[in-house]
Amino acid sequence: MGGYENGDSPAAFAGEDGVILGVDGGTTNTVCVCLPAAMPPPESPAAVPVLARAVNGCSNRNSVGEFFAQRHTEVFDFYLSESTALETLELVMTQALAMANTDRSAVRAVCLAVSGVNHPSDQQRMLEWIRDLFPGNAKFYVENDAVAALASGTMGKLHGCVLIAGTGSIAYGVTEDGKVARAAGAGPVLGDWGSGYGIAAQALTAVIKAHDGRGPQTSLTGDILEKLELSSPDEIIGWTYADPSWARIAALVPVVVSSAEDGDEVANKILHDSVQELADTVIAVVRRLRLCGEDGNDKFPLVLVGGVLEGNKKWDISGKVIKCISKVFPGADPIWPEVEPAIGAALLAWSHHRKGLKLENGS
């Protein structure tokens, strides 16, 4: 939670002016934060007065699945449940409001930033759903989760480019006059290369190919078998399809990084290729929006978010990605957010709410 200046607690800002909700709905989990609507503009990341924070499961309707067996045909199928994703969103918002000792009637604005929201029709369905949840004149904003991640690095100002590399990957950019562009973010089947899932899936494939004799031998075999407590590469097939959730596969990324740090050529190639894919994703967005200016040298915020870009000291994935991007666009200004994307979403909703009040007051 954020710090509070002048000795004020978050509750001091809440009063009768209501609250703001910001939701970051990802493939791994969903986070909701509650801010007081009457808070002053935060002077620093530490000054954001968080009333409450709640966490729940996945809310990406493209990865929430319920597994069932058709006994007679012995065909196993996965189907995607939008209702399950919406239930998760409703639950996490309800939890945050309860933790803040308030209720839905106090909500003034909500920003839902959810992975899997990729088309205006996705936004419209979600807007229709959320309007039924909250009484009164609350304002609602539905975005892809990349928007919240960008706002978390720019403290609510939508300008620049964000690269998310967690379970999935996406680059999303916004110009100062509101033009937007994105690259990747289409899920593992259509190519979130460079993501945690992409890295780990390539490593699992490399192990199977090495076992078959179709690829080079790799220390990934022993390292992954040890991590999964399996005795043979043949067992990896059963482990993978027993629960092929994206986050479960992506959790193997630290094993790949460790193997690369120990000098394994296959693991190093996977990571080098992933670095280039992530850099190319950003470069595509920056070019389309001309965030770099006409001469290609203008400075622009480059927000970096996600587990793949964090915590690797020896095999520095984020450092290598930045180096690749800077060769093309020297004005890229890397930012590691000091607040989480859910707070970025809340700051966007708060900013919209504040502008609305100014218009109502004629200022």
Helices and strands as residue ranges (DSSP letters): G 5-7, H 11-14, E 19-25, E 30-36, G 45-47, E 52-56, E 65-70, E 75-80, H 82-99, G 104-106, E 107-114, H 120-131, E 139-143, H 145-154, E 160-165, E 169-174, E 180-184, H 196-212, H 220-228, H 234-242, H 246-250, H 253-261, H 265-289, E 300-305, G 307-309, H 317-328, E 332-335, H 341-360
